[in-house]
Amino acid sequence: MKRIAIQGIRGAFHEIAARHYHQQPIDVVPAISFNELIVESKRNDGGIMAIENSIAGTLIRNFPLIQQSDLDITGEIYLRIKHNLMALPGQRIEDINTVYSHPMAIAQCRTFFEQFPHICLVNAEDTALSALKIYKEGTNSVAAIASTKAAELYQLEIIAESIETDKQNYTRFLSLERKNEDINEADFEKVSLCFTLKHEIGSLHKFLKLLSEDGANLTKIQSVPIIGDRWNYRFFIDFVMNDPSLYQLIIKKINKATTDLQVLGRYKTGIYYEN
């Protein structure tokens, strides 16, 4: 049975995404931080890492982690994120004065809490871990934002269901595995790259023009500051190829137009799943 690292513990959205993605029984390996997730992905059979959310945006720090990890992006999955407010049985929302959850979860639910100004929102390492803490400590007046699965696992009562701001709230997760050069040239649709560009007029425009000339559709572009190199940025991009057989040609052209080019992965376009 595969051992797959996730950020968080049992009941976290990472676990739900991992089980949907692999479509077979897996053992999940908890990791509290994304740094630890990278380490555990290397030790085991891979990992699942959140990279962006349709409400809260991109987890920018995860891009350098992947780039420096020596792991490949081997797939992606989009998971509908349904956030629930949960507490010990018998609690009402009027009784709650503190809510714990992961910062991304809190960011996705801020509109809901505008009607409850007495509630203090506190960042925690993980959604499910916040639920587990309430269960273990038996604390009243405290709630967590987490999944339905977390409420079931840790015997908490959902006092407000689906509190995310946007009901079309999706998170994109990446599958990470140890590097494998044996990829069928026709068995992928999406490519993830990172690179730097010279400080020249039109350098980014020229790069994007190269993609369009060979029928590649840009789906993501993110610039991330390069530590120790002031005002220089590394670009992370995803694009979908109409004709995967042109991959080597496109990479050759991109290599000439960029510096420090790194292929992070080639994989199938992700499927959308409900929570």
Backbone torsions as a table, in degrees:
resi	resn	phi	psi	omega
1	MET	NA	133.4	-179.5
2	LYS	-67.4	143.3	174.8
3	ARG	-108.9	114.6	-172.9
4	ILE	-116.5	124.7	179.8
5	ALA	-76.5	141.1	176.7
6	ILE	-132.2	154.4	172.2
7	GLN	-85.4	120.2	-176.8
8	GLY	109.0	-165.9	-178.6
9	ILE	-120.8	-174.9	177.7
10	ARG	-53.2	134.0	-178.7
11	GLY	96.9	-9.4	177.7
12	ALA	-72.8	156.7	178.2
13	PHE	-62.8	-28.5	175.3
14	HIS	-60.0	-38.9	178.9
15	GLU	-65.8	-43.9	-179.9
16	ILE	-60.4	-43.8	179.0
17	ALA	-63.2	-42.6	-178.5
18	ALA	-62.0	-41.5	-178.5
19	ARG	-70.8	-37.8	175.0
20	HIS	-63.8	-45.0	-175.2
21	TYR	-63.9	-45.6	-173.0
22	HIS	-82.2	-21.7	173.9
23	GLN	53.8	32.0	176.2
24	GLN	-160.8	161.8	179.4
25	PRO	-60.0	134.5	177.1
26	ILE	-136.2	156.9	167.5
27	ASP	-96.2	127.0	177.8
28	VAL	-92.1	139.9	179.4
29	VAL	-110.9	109.1	-176.9
30	PRO	-67.4	143.9	173.8
31	ALA	-141.8	124.4	-174.9
32	ILE	-71.9	-38.7	-179.4
33	SER	-112.4	164.5	176.3
34	PHE	-69.8	-31.1	174.0
35	ASN	-60.5	-44.2	178.9
36	GLU	-66.8	-33.9	177.5
37	LEU	-58.9	-42.4	178.5
38	ILE	-61.9	-45.5	-179.7
39	VAL	-60.3	-46.9	-177.5
40	GLU	-70.2	-29.9	176.8
41	SER	-64.0	-36.9	178.1
42	LYS	-71.2	-37.5	-177.4
43	ARG	-72.1	-26.8	-173.3
44	ASN	-114.9	-147.0	-174.6
45	ASP	-96.9	12.8	179.5
46	GLY	130.1	-171.0	-178.8
47	GLY	-156.2	169.9	175.1
48	ILE	-122.9	126.8	-176.2
49	MET	-130.2	128.3	173.8
50	ALA	-67.5	140.9	-178.7
51	ILE	-126.9	-28.4	177.5
52	GLU	-161.7	154.7	-179.5
53	ASN	-128.6	145.1	-174.9
54	SER	-69.9	-15.8	177.4
55	ILE	-105.2	-54.4	-171.4
56	ALA	-85.3	-11.3	175.8
57	GLY	92.5	-155.0	-170.9
58	THR	-89.5	141.5	170.6
59	LEU	-87.0	82.8	-169.3
60	ILE	-58.5	-38.1	-176.5
61	ARG	-64.7	-19.6	-178.3
62	ASN	-75.7	-23.5	179.1
63	PHE	-62.6	-51.3	177.0
64	PRO	-62.5	-33.2	177.7
65	LEU	-59.5	-44.3	178.8
66	ILE	-68.2	-43.7	-176.5
67	GLN	-60.6	-35.4	-177.4
68	GLN	-94.0	1.3	-168.8
69	SER	-85.8	-21.7	-171.3
70	ASP	66.5	25.6	172.8
71	LEU	-108.3	153.4	176.2
72	ASP	-99.4	144.2	166.0
73	ILE	-80.0	118.1	-175.8
74	THR	-112.1	-1.0	179.1
75	GLY	176.7	175.1	178.2
76	GLU	-147.2	159.8	177.2
77	ILE	-148.1	142.6	176.3
78	TYR	-108.8	122.6	-176.7
79	LEU	-117.4	127.4	173.8
80	ARG	-67.3	122.5	-177.0
81	ILE	-100.2	113.6	177.9
82	LYS	-110.0	110.2	-177.5
83	HIS	-92.4	136.7	178.4
84	ASN	-125.2	143.1	174.1
85	LEU	-92.4	124.7	-173.8
86	MET	-135.0	150.2	-178.9
87	ALA	-152.7	-179.0	176.7
88	LEU	-61.8	148.0	-178.9
89	PRO	-53.6	140.4	177.6
90	GLY	93.1	-8.6	179.7
91	GLN	-80.4	145.5	172.6
92	ARG	-111.3	161.3	-178.8
93	ILE	-63.5	-27.6	176.9
94	GLU	-67.5	-21.1	-179.7
95	ASP	-83.8	-14.9	-172.4
96	ILE	-85.5	130.5	175.4
97	ASN	-117.6	-13.9	-179.5
98	THR	-140.0	135.8	177.5
99	VAL	-126.5	129.0	179.3
100	TYR	-109.1	143.3	170.7
101	SER	-175.3	175.1	176.3
102	HIS	-64.9	144.6	-178.6
103	PRO	-54.1	-36.6	179.2
104	MET	-66.4	-39.0	178.5
105	ALA	-65.0	-43.6	178.3
106	ILE	-61.2	-42.8	-180.0
107	ALA	-61.1	-33.3	-178.2
108	GLN	-79.2	-7.2	-175.0
109	CYS	-124.7	9.4	-172.9
110	ARG	-60.0	-36.0	-178.7
111	THR	-60.8	-39.9	178.8
112	PHE	-58.7	-41.4	-173.7
113	PHE	-80.5	-6.3	176.3
114	GLU	-62.4	-25.6	179.5
115	GLN	-85.0	-2.2	179.7
116	PHE	-130.2	69.3	-175.2
117	PRO	-64.2	-14.9	179.2
118	HIS	-76.5	-12.4	-176.3
119	ILE	-89.9	129.0	176.9
120	CYS	-94.1	126.1	180.0
121	LEU	-96.2	125.6	-173.4
122	VAL	-123.3	127.4	178.1
123	ASN	-69.0	138.3	176.8
124	ALA	-134.8	173.4	-175.2
125	GLU	-69.2	-28.4	-169.6
126	ASP	-161.6	151.0	177.4
127	THR	-65.2	-54.0	-176.4
128	ALA	-67.0	-34.7	178.6
129	LEU	-64.3	-34.0	176.1
130	SER	-63.9	-40.2	177.8
131	ALA	-66.5	-42.7	179.7
132	LEU	-61.7	-39.8	-179.2
133	LYS	-60.9	-42.3	178.6
134	ILE	-63.5	-42.5	180.0
135	TYR	-62.1	-45.6	-176.8
136	LYS	-70.1	-40.0	-175.4
137	GLU	-87.9	-14.9	179.1
138	GLY	60.2	40.5	-172.7
139	THR	-89.4	126.4	172.6
140	ASN	-82.8	163.7	177.0
141	SER	67.4	10.6	179.5
142	VAL	-125.2	140.0	179.7
143	ALA	-134.0	169.7	177.7
144	ALA	-132.7	152.5	170.4
145	ILE	-101.1	120.2	-176.8
146	ALA	-161.2	-176.4	-176.9
147	SER	-81.4	163.6	174.0
148	THR	-59.0	-37.8	179.1
149	LYS	-61.6	-39.8	178.2
150	ALA	-64.1	-40.6	178.1
151	ALA	-61.2	-41.6	178.9
152	GLU	-66.0	-45.3	-177.3
153	LEU	-64.3	-38.8	-171.9
154	TYR	-109.2	18.5	169.4
155	GLN	54.4	45.5	176.7
156	LEU	-106.3	159.5	-179.0
157	GLU	-103.5	130.8	178.0
158	ILE	-79.1	117.7	-178.5
159	ILE	-101.5	-12.3	172.6
160	ALA	-152.8	122.8	-173.2
161	GLU	-101.3	143.5	174.3
162	SER	51.8	64.3	-174.2
163	ILE	-95.1	5.1	178.2
164	GLU	-63.8	147.4	-176.1
165	THR	-61.6	-44.0	-177.6
166	ASP	-111.5	123.4	-178.8
167	LYS	-74.0	-8.4	170.3
168	GLN	-102.6	49.8	-176.3
169	ASN	-88.4	107.9	-178.4
170	TYR	-120.7	143.9	171.1
171	THR	-114.7	136.8	176.1
172	ARG	-95.1	125.9	178.7
173	PHE	-113.1	145.4	176.3
174	LEU	-109.1	140.7	171.8
175	SER	-89.8	128.6	-179.1
176	LEU	-117.7	133.3	178.0
177	GLU	-141.5	163.9	175.5
178	ARG	-60.8	149.8	-172.7
179	LYS	-58.1	138.1	178.6
180	ASN	-140.6	113.4	-177.2
181	GLU	-80.4	-11.3	-175.4
182	ASP	-86.6	69.6	178.2
183	ILE	-106.0	125.3	177.2
184	ASN	-61.8	128.7	-175.4
185	GLU	-60.8	-18.5	-179.8
186	ALA	-107.8	0.8	-172.0
187	ASP	-99.9	37.3	175.4
188	PHE	-154.4	161.6	179.1
189	GLU	-128.3	-28.6	-172.2
190	LYS	-118.1	145.6	-179.3
191	VAL	-128.9	136.3	174.8
192	SER	-115.4	129.6	-178.5
193	LEU	-132.4	161.0	164.1
194	CYS	-138.2	152.4	-176.3
195	PHE	-167.5	171.3	171.0
196	THR	-118.8	162.3	179.8
197	LEU	-126.1	150.7	175.8
198	LYS	-70.6	150.3	175.9
199	HIS	-76.7	76.1	179.6
200	GLU	-130.6	148.3	178.6
201	ILE	-59.8	127.3	174.5
202	GLY	78.8	11.3	-176.7
203	SER	-64.1	-41.5	178.4
204	LEU	-69.7	-39.2	178.2
205	HIS	-59.5	-43.5	-179.9
206	LYS	-62.2	-40.6	178.9
207	PHE	-63.2	-47.8	-178.6
208	LEU	-63.4	-33.6	178.1
209	LYS	-64.5	-37.2	177.2
210	LEU	-58.8	-43.8	-179.7
211	LEU	-62.0	-46.9	-175.3
212	SER	-65.7	-31.9	-178.5
213	GLU	-63.8	-29.3	-178.9
214	ASP	-107.8	21.9	173.2
215	GLY	70.4	28.1	177.4
216	ALA	-95.7	129.9	-176.7
217	ASN	-100.8	113.2	-179.9
218	LEU	-68.9	126.7	-179.8
219	THR	-114.3	-15.0	-179.7
220	LYS	-157.7	135.9	170.3
221	ILE	-141.2	130.6	-177.4
222	GLN	-141.4	128.8	174.6
223	SER	-100.4	138.7	-178.3
224	VAL	-130.8	129.3	179.7
225	PRO	-58.3	142.2	176.4
226	ILE	-92.2	115.8	-177.5
227	ILE	-60.4	130.1	178.4
228	GLY	86.6	0.3	-179.3
229	ASP	-131.9	86.0	-171.1
230	ARG	-53.8	131.5	175.1
231	TRP	62.0	19.7	170.7
232	ASN	-107.8	144.6	-173.0
233	TYR	-131.6	147.4	171.8
234	ARG	-101.8	133.7	179.6
235	PHE	-97.2	134.1	174.0
236	PHE	-114.8	126.2	-177.4
237	ILE	-134.1	153.7	169.2
238	ASP	-124.6	141.1	171.9
239	PHE	-144.7	151.9	178.3
240	VAL	-103.3	136.4	-177.2
241	MET	-102.7	129.9	173.3
242	ASN	-70.0	-32.3	-178.4
243	ASP	-133.5	95.3	-178.2
244	PRO	-58.0	-20.9	-179.5
245	SER	-66.6	-15.4	179.0
246	LEU	-88.2	4.5	-174.2
247	TYR	-55.1	-52.2	-176.4
248	GLN	-61.4	-38.0	178.4
249	LEU	-64.0	-46.0	-179.5
250	ILE	-62.7	-44.2	-179.4
251	ILE	-62.3	-39.4	178.7
252	LYS	-61.9	-43.1	179.0
253	LYS	-66.6	-43.6	-178.9
254	ILE	-63.4	-39.2	-178.9
255	ASN	-59.5	-34.6	-180.0
256	LYS	-76.0	-26.2	-174.7
257	ALA	-94.9	-5.8	-175.6
258	THR	-131.7	176.6	170.4
259	THR	-126.7	155.8	178.2
260	ASP	55.6	39.3	180.0
261	LEU	-66.0	134.4	179.0
262	GLN	-138.9	124.2	175.4
263	VAL	-84.5	117.8	-177.4
264	LEU	-89.9	-22.2	178.5
265	GLY	170.4	156.9	172.5
266	ARG	-130.7	131.9	-170.5
267	TYR	-164.8	170.9	177.7
268	LYS	-75.6	147.7	174.5
269	THR	-62.6	137.8	-172.4
270	GLY	-71.9	155.2	177.0
271	ILE	-96.5	147.9	177.4
272	TYR	-92.2	132.7	178.7
273	TYR	-126.2	146.7	170.0
274	GLU	-78.3	159.0	-177.9
275	ASN	-58.8	NA	NA
